[in-house]
Amino acid sequence: MKDDRAELADAVMALLCSIAPEVEPDKLDLARPLRRQVDLDSMNWLDLMVGLKQRFGVEVPESDYARLVSLNDVLDELQARLPPR
Amino acid sequence: MIRFELPSLGADMDEGTLLEWHIKPGDAVKRGQVVAVVDTSKAAVDVEIWHDGVVAELLVQPGQKIPVGTVLATLLEAGESPMAGASPTAAVAAAVTRRAVSPSARRRARELGVDAERLQGSGMQGSVTLADVEAAAHVATAAPASVPAASGAIDRAQDMRKAIAAAMSRSKREIPHYYLSETIPMARALAWLQQRNQGLPVDERLLPAVLMLKAVAVALRRTPELNGFHREGRFQAAAAVHAGVAISLRGGGLVAPALHDVGDKSLAALMSELTDLVKRARAGSLRSSEMSDPTVTVTNLGDQGVETVFGVIYPPQVALVGFGRLVERPWVVDGSVQATPVVCATLAADHRASDGHRGALFLAELRELLQQPQELDAPAPATSTSQASSP
């Protein structure tokens, strides 16, 4: 059975694939800087943030963007902001 | 009788393939309405019509490849009766005939799997000859073996590369470029943006790119010789600033469709239009006016990490403004060195239309405008800046 974090990771990955269709989820390293692995411009990044809001209802403040370097950082941010299940 | 022609879709697009009609004979159409979809090397373009009228006849069928300027349909103006005047069909039909291909060339093209209609003919009046077909087949086999299953995608990518090559070659051949650059401190602009975005839902936040676009449009009011077209040997200034926004496509290549009337719009409106434009450009769905209207191009390569971009002007435009990456650099403020976010703004401009002095004034104005970001969010100051200096 998948834990919460793996489920979150799948959902974020699906979102990322919709923004950058060339992404191959198996090849992404969750710990490495995301923007070194995927060609994301500032509009793509905003799309990702809008997607997180639509999918999870989570508003990531702009002041937090700088911390979100790897996908793990994004997952940490989501887990911290989602209500506990 | 109105002749509705395939409009120009930008300097690098001289033909398209009609994909579908949204209208039929007898339909009333309004100015600005999307009436057809035409496939080009860069996107499927929604073609708008610029007259009110009633559709009389559709002269081109879906699937036909047609050059820019081809009469696609005829329309009746208000009050015009269907039989007034001779039918233009015969004359029009001649204009839309397919490219002349000699019978032997056509046969050989079928054998070799070459699309003879797409070749540049070297025969009489541009007709495609047997030799043209064989040369094309030779080039095709010399090229790295393409995967037939994905040939649609490869065609599009190759066509786009060819279109970009044609426009950029023309630019470098015809336009005497000059280049200027200016490093602009962005501390105030970014602080203002941060404050404005704070507390706003994520989908209402502004990107710095929008502030820069607006600043470019307002600064161009002071230097109209950078905004417009060089055509038929002379420069024609444009009344409004329609900024062609360079958008890179994920499969490679780029488009630079227009954001209309950038100087007159609020930042919020520009942000939502930019979001929509980028989305549609990447989905391959643009409007004909967006392809043909840009009066200047703005490119923002900063997201890819470069500090400075020296652009190639998109003809018949006369200027391209580039922004690099926002970076922190040591900067002297009031006699002491501070870490300050800066951006390098560049101008590539056409020396036939302007001189370096005017280009420098433009970049100086751009720098000043970005020091007063709140002013850029105010409703259009119209032409007050330029009028203020007149007696």
Contacts between the chains, C-beta under 8 A, distances in Angstrom:
chain1	res1	chain2	res2	distance
A	20	B	250	6.8
A	21	B	250	6.5
A	22	B	250	6.2
A	39	B	250	7.7
A	39	B	304	7.7
A	40	B	303	7.8
A	41	B	248	7.7
A	41	B	303	3.7
A	41	B	304	7.3
A	42	B	207	5.3
A	42	B	208	7.6
A	42	B	209	6.6
A	42	B	303	5.2
A	43	B	207	6.8
A	43	B	209	7.7
A	43	B	274	7.7
A	43	B	275	7.0
A	43	B	278	5.2
A	46	B	202	7.3
A	46	B	205	7.1
A	46	B	207	6.5
A	46	B	275	7.7
A	49	B	202	4.8
A	50	B	202	5.5
A	50	B	203	4.9
A	52	B	202	7.9
A	53	B	201	7.2
A	53	B	202	5.1
A	53	B	203	7.0
A	59	B	201	6.3
A	59	B	202	5.6
A	60	B	202	6.8
A	61	B	198	7.3
A	62	B	194	6.6
A	62	B	197	5.0
A	62	B	198	7.0
A	62	B	205	6.2
A	63	B	194	7.3
A	63	B	198	7.5
